[in-house]
């Protein structure tokens, strides 16, 4: 076994997902600065919940995130925490949300990864076009 595995008291895991979250109504609201705020929020949530944001990037109406997480967390728990905290901080920073109370669509896309090399996924996410 290599150091890529998460070793905990009762488990050794390698759980990774590629997560895509879209804005409410798929509206184009993100700027480079607001995406930085969302990324910072995601990384703070990850630290508190003991998962890792391996890669993050986004466009004007959605974000891509590569996440490694422990088996004690479900994907829905992770998504709910990421969306909730980032939406709140986004509004507190004075950015306009696409809907009065919501930054994010309730929908999301998540796929487990491992078949494709992580470096390929990281490069794919890095190459997403950021808004100007």
N, C-alpha and C positions, 0 to 999 in steps of 0.2 A: 504494500500500500504506500501511496505517496502522500505528500503534504497537501494535495488538492482536496483531500477528504476532510469533512467536519467530524472531529472526534469528540464525542460527549460521553457522559458516564455510561449510558446504555446503548449508544448507537454510533455507527460510523456511516456517514451519508455523503452524497454528492448530489444534492437537489438544486437544480437551477431552472429558472423560467425566463423566457423572453416575454415581457409584459408591454402591452400597448394600451395607453389610456387616451381617450379622445375628449375634447372639450364638448360642453353641452351644445347641441345642435351643430356640432362640427364647425363652430365659428372660429375664425382666425383672430385670436386674441393675443397670442404670445409674441413677445419681443425677445431679443437676446437677454435683456436684463430680467424680464419676468421669468424666463426659463431658468436663469441662474437661481432665482428665488425658489422655484419649484424643485430644482435639483437639491438645493440646500435643505429644504424641508424634507424631501425624500431621504436624504442621508441622515438627518437627525432622527427621523422615525426609525430607520434601519438600526441605528446605534442603540436606541432605547429598546427595540424589540428583539435584538440579537440576530439580525440578518444583514446581508451585505449587498450594497448596490455596487456591482462590478463595473457597469458602464451605464451612462445616461446620456441621452441626447433628445432633441425634439425639433419639431417644425412649428409653424404658426398655429396649428390646431390639434396637435397630438404629441405625445412623448413615447419614446422607446426606452425600456429599462431592462438590463440584464441583472437578475437577482439570484443570489445563493441564499438558501434559507434552511433552518432546522426542521426536522419532522414534527416538532410540537406545534408549528404554525401551519395554518391552511392558507392557500392562495387568497381566498376571500378575506381572511383576517388582514393579510398584508395589504391588499388593495384598498380595503375600507380605511385602514389607518393612513395610508399614503394619500388617498384622495381627501379625507377629512381634514387632516392637518394642513396639507398644501392649499386647499381651498380657503381655509380660514386665514392663513398667513397671506395669501394672495390678496384677499379682500382688505385685510388690515394694512397692507402696504399701499393701498389706494388704487390698485389696478381694477379695471372694469371687467366684471364677469359677464359671460354671454347671457346669463339669466340672473335675476335679482338675488337668488340664494345659492346658485350652483355654478361652479367652474367646470365640473366634469359631467360628462354623460354617465348615466348609471351603468352603461355597458363597458366592457373591456375585453381585450384579447390576451390570452395567456397560453403559452405552449411550453412544455418541458423541453429542455435542450440537453444535448449530450451526443446525439448522432453526428451533428456538425461540429467541427472543431471550434472551441470557444474563441480562438483568435479570428476565425471567419465571422462569427457573430459580433465580436467586438468591433471589427473593421466595418461591418455593415452598419452598426449603430453609429460609429464615429462619422461615417460618410453621409448621414442624413443631413439634408440641407437645412441649416439654421436660418430663421428669418433675419432680415437686415434691421 
